[in-house]
Structures are given as structure tokens and as C-alpha cells.
Amino acid sequence: MKPAEEYILNAKEPFRSIMLHLQMVIESTLTDLELLYKWRLPFYYIEGKQGLCYFNQSKNYVDLGFWHGAHLTVHRDKLVSENRKHMKSLRYFKLEDVDDEVLIDVLKEAYSVRDRKYYK
């Protein structure tokens, strides 16, 4: 088993279910991503070289962090920055917190801005 998958499967509930659901939505929305294990976190990369987003189970929630989240414009009211300059995240405390429409909108925007200079 790959380390990124181990990270997800070894998480305690409800975090495992949250990450499995996020994984399913991400991989069915953006089919050319690669799930890698970087900085001890599951990280989705575009073409193996551009970081898109990552899972971080911390405290009592799961963050779906976006590498260049500061450049996202959709659903800004749902994105958490907590004094981070570039990264923003969608934060989930329980599986029911995941709004698939919001998630898909943010994923698509994050993916679409990959050609901008700050993604290179």
C-alpha cells in the first residue's frame, strides 16, 4: 500500500470517512491527478510536478488545503486561511460538513489556474 493511502486508511473516524469521501470526489472530478505522499501528507499533484491540494488531519478536523489558495475566488467565505499567506483550506469536522458542490467548484478553479505564473 502506498504511504498516502496508508495515511488515509489509518486515520481514526470520522476523519477516515471524510478523507475517503474527499478522495472519491477529487479523483472523479479531476482524473489526471496523482496522489503522492509529500511532507508526510497525502498530496495531489498535476502531472507529477504541480501541487494542487492536500489532506491534513489535525486536531479535530480535516483540512483540504490548496497550495495557492490565496488566488482562489469561488466560495471565499468557505475557505480558511488562519494567517497563512498562500494556502487556504476547506475544513471538515464531520462527513456531513462536506458540500460536494462547493468542493467541486473550488477544485475546478484551483485546477484551472495551474497555468498562471505562480503555479510554475
Residue frames relative to the residue before (quaternion, step in Angstrom):
aa qw qx qy qz dx dy dz
M 1.0000 0.0000 0.0000 0.0000 0.00 0.00 0.00
K 0.4794 -0.6758 0.4859 0.2780 3.55 -1.04 0.82
P 0.6229 -0.5805 0.3715 0.3701 3.62 -1.07 0.67
A 0.6323 0.5285 -0.3474 0.4475 3.63 0.97 -0.73
E 0.6592 0.4937 -0.2986 0.4823 3.57 1.02 -0.81
E 0.6189 0.5425 -0.3337 0.4597 3.58 1.05 -0.76
Y 0.6118 0.5589 -0.3371 0.4468 3.57 0.99 -0.89
I 0.6937 0.4729 -0.2693 0.4719 3.56 0.88 -0.99
L 0.7301 0.4508 -0.2531 0.4468 3.59 0.74 -1.03
N 0.6849 0.4751 -0.2904 0.4700 3.60 1.12 -0.51
A 0.4924 0.6577 -0.4363 0.3670 3.59 1.25 -0.11
K 0.4836 -0.6459 0.5072 0.3029 3.55 -1.16 0.62
E 0.5454 -0.5835 0.4808 0.3617 3.54 -1.26 0.42
P 0.5867 -0.1338 -0.7961 -0.0645 1.62 -2.16 1.24
F 0.4246 0.7543 -0.4297 0.2572 3.59 1.31 -0.07
R 0.6052 0.5483 -0.3570 0.4535 3.59 1.05 -0.71
S 0.6806 0.4875 -0.2938 0.4612 3.59 0.83 -0.95
I 0.6217 0.5337 -0.3401 0.4615 3.57 1.00 -0.78
M 0.7127 0.4582 -0.2711 0.4567 3.60 0.77 -1.02
L 0.6251 0.5223 -0.3478 0.4643 3.61 1.03 -0.68
H 0.6468 0.5028 -0.3198 0.4760 3.57 1.01 -0.78
L 0.6438 0.5133 -0.3213 0.4678 3.59 0.92 -0.88
Q 0.6332 0.5386 -0.3220 0.4531 3.57 0.96 -0.88
M 0.6637 0.5074 -0.3015 0.4596 3.57 0.91 -0.93
V 0.6786 0.4796 -0.2971 0.4704 3.60 0.89 -0.90
I 0.6532 0.5185 -0.3177 0.4512 3.59 0.89 -0.92
E 0.7361 0.4441 -0.2464 0.4474 3.57 0.74 -1.04
S 0.6691 0.4551 -0.3182 0.4939 3.61 1.15 -0.40
T 0.6492 0.5043 -0.3125 0.4759 3.60 1.22 -0.40
L 0.7914 0.1250 -0.0295 0.5976 3.57 0.91 -0.96
T 0.1837 -0.8712 0.4496 0.0716 3.54 0.05 1.31
D 0.7011 0.4699 -0.2919 0.4498 3.61 1.15 -0.25
L 0.4327 0.6822 -0.4747 0.3494 3.59 1.15 0.52
E 0.2432 -0.7411 0.6073 0.1510 3.53 -1.27 0.47
L 0.2904 -0.7498 0.5718 0.1629 3.58 -0.82 1.02
L 0.0051 0.7999 -0.5965 0.0660 3.55 -0.57 1.23
Y 0.3771 -0.6857 0.5655 0.2605 3.55 -1.31 0.11
K 0.1235 0.7875 -0.5829 0.1573 3.57 -0.31 1.31
W 0.8427 0.0779 -0.0920 0.5247 3.55 -1.04 0.80
R 0.6186 -0.5915 0.2996 0.4215 3.55 1.15 0.82
L 0.6363 0.4738 -0.3344 0.5087 3.57 1.19 0.70
P 0.4992 -0.5986 0.5156 0.3560 3.60 -1.19 0.49
F 0.0169 -0.8216 0.5643 -0.0797 3.56 -0.64 1.17
Y 0.2635 -0.7553 0.5782 0.1607 3.57 -0.84 0.94
Y 0.1056 -0.7916 0.6017 0.0123 3.51 -0.92 1.06
I 0.3485 -0.6871 0.5990 0.2182 3.51 -1.22 0.69
E 0.8466 -0.0439 -0.0213 0.5301 3.55 -0.75 1.10
G 0.6450 -0.5836 0.3029 0.3894 3.57 1.09 0.72
K 0.7681 0.3816 -0.2067 0.4708 3.60 1.19 -0.02
Q 0.7341 0.3582 -0.2339 0.5274 3.61 1.12 -0.43
G 0.3427 -0.7516 0.5281 0.1969 3.57 -0.58 1.14
L 0.1880 -0.7904 0.5758 0.0911 3.56 -0.91 0.94
C 0.7805 -0.2071 0.1896 0.5586 3.57 0.62 -1.12
Y 0.1584 -0.7876 0.5920 0.0641 3.55 -1.28 0.37
F 0.3849 -0.6716 0.5775 0.2595 3.54 -1.33 0.36
N 0.0535 0.7679 -0.6379 0.0216 3.54 -1.06 0.78
Q 0.1516 -0.7702 0.6155 0.0698 3.55 -0.48 1.21
S 0.1102 0.7983 -0.5696 0.1617 3.52 -0.43 1.28
K 0.8312 0.0696 -0.0803 0.5458 3.55 -0.96 0.86
N 0.7558 -0.3565 0.2742 0.4759 3.57 -0.63 -1.10
Y 0.6949 0.4032 -0.2842 0.5233 3.58 1.05 0.72
V 0.3412 -0.6673 0.6108 0.2553 3.51 -1.44 0.10
D 0.1966 -0.7435 0.6292 0.1126 3.53 -0.94 0.96
L 0.1471 -0.6982 0.6895 0.1247 3.51 -1.09 0.82
G 0.1119 -0.8468 0.5198 0.0119 3.52 -0.04 1.35
F 0.2308 -0.7566 0.5994 0.1221 3.52 -1.12 0.77
W 0.5550 -0.6823 0.3830 0.2824 3.50 -0.68 1.26
H 0.7898 0.1218 -0.0514 0.5989 3.58 0.89 -0.93
G 0.0491 0.8656 -0.4934 0.0698 3.54 0.90 1.00
A 0.5614 0.6160 -0.3879 0.3937 3.58 1.15 -0.50
H 0.6924 0.4733 -0.2704 0.4727 3.59 1.18 -0.46
L 0.5161 0.6328 -0.4233 0.3926 3.58 1.26 0.07
T 0.2090 -0.8044 0.5486 0.0910 3.56 -1.01 0.82
V 0.6421 0.5170 -0.3410 0.4519 3.62 1.12 -0.46
H 0.8637 0.0755 -0.0763 0.4925 3.55 -1.13 0.75
R 0.1112 0.8326 -0.5321 0.1063 3.57 0.98 0.83
D 0.6170 0.5664 -0.3377 0.4296 3.57 1.14 -0.64
K 0.6849 0.4671 -0.2711 0.4890 3.58 1.23 -0.37
L 0.6262 0.5560 -0.3267 0.4382 3.58 1.25 -0.35
V 0.2570 -0.7628 0.5828 0.1117 3.54 -0.97 0.98
S 0.1442 -0.8054 0.5686 0.0858 3.58 -0.88 0.89
E 0.0229 -0.8516 0.5214 0.0489 3.61 1.04 -0.76
N 0.7530 -0.4385 0.2055 0.4456 3.54 0.59 1.22
R 0.4760 0.6167 -0.4747 0.4097 3.58 1.15 0.54
K 0.4541 -0.7219 0.4536 0.2587 3.58 -0.77 0.99
H 0.8292 0.2452 -0.0913 0.4939 3.56 0.73 -1.04
M 0.7333 0.4194 -0.2391 0.4787 3.58 0.94 -0.80
K 0.0226 -0.7353 0.6771 0.0184 3.48 -1.24 0.74
S 0.1437 -0.8131 0.5604 0.0640 3.52 -1.15 0.50
L 0.3662 -0.6200 0.6318 0.2871 3.46 -1.42 0.27
R 0.1726 -0.8211 0.5418 0.0509 3.58 -0.71 1.07
Y 0.0786 -0.8124 0.5775 -0.0200 3.53 -0.88 1.07
F 0.2208 -0.7811 0.5760 0.0965 3.56 -0.80 1.09
K 0.7822 0.0222 -0.0127 0.6225 3.57 1.20 -0.56
L 0.6903 -0.5054 0.3224 0.4051 3.56 -1.20 0.52
E 0.6480 0.5406 -0.3192 0.4312 3.58 1.00 -0.77
D 0.5633 0.6026 -0.3833 0.4155 3.61 1.22 -0.29
V 0.5959 0.5868 -0.3659 0.4083 3.60 1.16 -0.51
D 0.1045 -0.7549 0.6468 0.0292 3.54 -0.73 1.15
D 0.3662 -0.7819 0.4623 0.2018 3.56 -0.23 1.29
E 0.6321 0.5356 -0.3472 0.4394 3.61 0.99 -0.71
V 0.6485 0.4944 -0.3103 0.4886 3.59 0.94 -0.87
L 0.6475 0.5353 -0.3112 0.4443 3.56 0.89 -0.97
I 0.6877 0.4796 -0.2841 0.4651 3.59 0.83 -0.96
D 0.6292 0.5323 -0.3352 0.4564 3.60 0.98 -0.79
V 0.6847 0.4758 -0.2856 0.4724 3.58 0.88 -0.96
L 0.6311 0.5354 -0.3311 0.4532 3.60 0.96 -0.82
K 0.6820 0.4923 -0.2927 0.4548 3.56 0.85 -0.97
E 0.6582 0.4842 -0.3290 0.4733 3.59 0.95 -0.75
A 0.6387 0.5235 -0.3335 0.4547 3.60 0.90 -0.88
Y 0.6658 0.4944 -0.2960 0.4740 3.58 0.98 -0.82
S 0.6849 0.5137 -0.2954 0.4239 3.59 0.92 -0.86
V 0.6930 0.4626 -0.2906 0.4703 3.61 1.10 -0.50
R 0.3816 0.7709 -0.4518 0.2365 3.59 1.24 0.07
D 0.6690 0.5039 -0.3075 0.4516 3.61 1.14 -0.46
R 0.4924 0.6496 -0.4424 0.3740 3.58 1.23 -0.09
K 0.6888 -0.5388 0.3034 0.3784 3.56 -1.14 0.64
Y 0.6771 0.5024 -0.3162 0.4350 3.63 1.00 -0.64
Y 0.6319 0.5027 -0.3513 0.4739 3.60 1.23 -0.04
K 0.5860 0.5998 -0.3673 0.4025 3.59 1.21 -0.12
